Amino acid sequence: MRVRLTPKGGRDSLVGIQHLSDGTAVLKARVRAAPENGEANAALERLLAKTCGIARSRAAVTSGPTSRIKTVSLEGDAETLAAALADGLAHGVTT
């Protein structure tokens, strides 16, 4: 899954879906953590794991660790994860 992350965003939350200039849809998220020493990436992994109801170790930034656009891998049943993310977006999940 592709995510556009805003570090130092005031709160940890899923914001919505954003379309990039090339038409690609990405999940937009923000975290309180600063983009230093991987703290923002770790906060994103925690947020997505909590939202999806999976262990923190089952969420990992796999690409773009220093970029705002990241690829994140979530381990689990695809339908269950998609439903949990949709529910998190609908209810404004924050941590």
N, C-alpha and C positions, 0 to 999 in steps of 0.2 A: 504494500500500500504506500502511496506517496502522501507526504504530509508537508505542509508549509508551516514552519514553527516560528513563533514570535517569542524570543526570550525577553525576560524582564517585562512581561506583559501585565503585571499587577495581580494576576491570579492564575491558577492552573485550570484550564478549561478547554473544551472543544467549542469552536466558534461556528463552524459550518463548512460548507463546500465552496471552494473557490475555483474558478476557471482561469488557467494561465493563458498567456498570449498565444500559445500554440494550440489552445483548445483543450489541453489536458485538465481533467478535474482532479483536485487534491483536497484532502482534509485539512482544514485550517485549525490550528491549535495555538494556545499561548500558555506559557509557564512563567512563574515568578523568578526562577533561577536565572543567573547570569550565564552567558555563553563562554564560560571559562572552565577549563579542566574537565570538560564533558558533563558539567552539572546540568545544563539545559537538556541535553540528550537523555540523561538519566531521569530527569523529571518528566520528560515526554514518555519514556518507557513506563514509568510508574503510573502516569495518567491513563495511558491506553490499557495497561494491564488491569487497573482498577475498573475502568469503564466496561471492559470485556469480561470481567470476572475470572481472570486467569492469573496464574502466578507471575510475579515480576520477571522471573527468569525466562518466561515464554514470550516476552516482547523484547525486540532488539533493533536498534538503528543499524541497518546493514549497509547503507550508502549515504554519502553526503554529511558526514559528521561535522563539518565546518560550514556547511551551506544552510540557507533557510529552507530549501527544498530537500527533504530527506526521504529515503526509502526505509520503511519499517516492516519488519517481519513479525507476524503474530502466529503463534502455534496454537492450533485447536481446530474445531469444526468450523468450516467457512461460513455456513449458514448461521450458526450460533453467534459467531463473532460479528457478522454483518448486522444481525438483529440487535445485538448489544450496542454497537456503534450508532445505529439509527436511533435507538432509544436514548442513548447518551446525548445525541445531538438534539433530539426533540425536547428533552427535559433539561438541557443546559447543565450537564454534569460539571461540577467543579470540585476541587479537592483543597 
